């Protein structure tokens, strides 16, 4: 059984929620979404091995990228590796842009409301997923609408392979970085997050201490 089954957003091929075979993301709302290169893991959990299989070829397109994490590690500049490895990285795995109404509350009431909302949302999400998330308030995007952002635990961007002992890049920056997604929009067009679920699925990446990663390093 895939250790990520409890938080997988993809349907299984046979409809059994405990099936280890998942379909690709074929949602209409994400038809213009470029899925960047990423490792298969959620929080701090990852399957030991995975494989791709094509049951039905796409009529057009269908290509996807595969990268060798060992080669990426060797190709990265040593100073960048040192910065990332010494501070770790962490992901924002979810954004909830539904709290603009808090700004309309009297100033004296806002801190208490934000504290209560953060606690309730944190409890609900941590009950759903099997890894700890830290909820943080933010206002980026969505026309500066107040949002809660769920950040996964910090983790190293480079791991040692459990069998070969080789160091390899184990980092979802290509997929998760908000800046890199925006850069791709200039080529492929806007992602067009067209429904609530797609808005929630927006992600980003930071240093493990929540510091911002520079545009140059990204």
Buried (B, 14 or more C-beta within 10 A) or exposed (E): EBBBBBBEEEBBEEEEEEBEEBEEEEBEBBEEBBEBBBBBBBBEBBBEEEEEEEEEEEEEEEEEEEEEBBEBBEEBEEEEBEBBBEBBBBBBBBBBBBBBEBEEEEEEEBEEBBEEBBEEBBEEBBEEBBBEBBBBBBBBBBEEBBBBBBBBBBBBBBBEEEEEEEBBBBBBBBBBBBBBBEEBBEEEEEBEBBEEEBBBBBBBBBBBEEEEBEEEEB
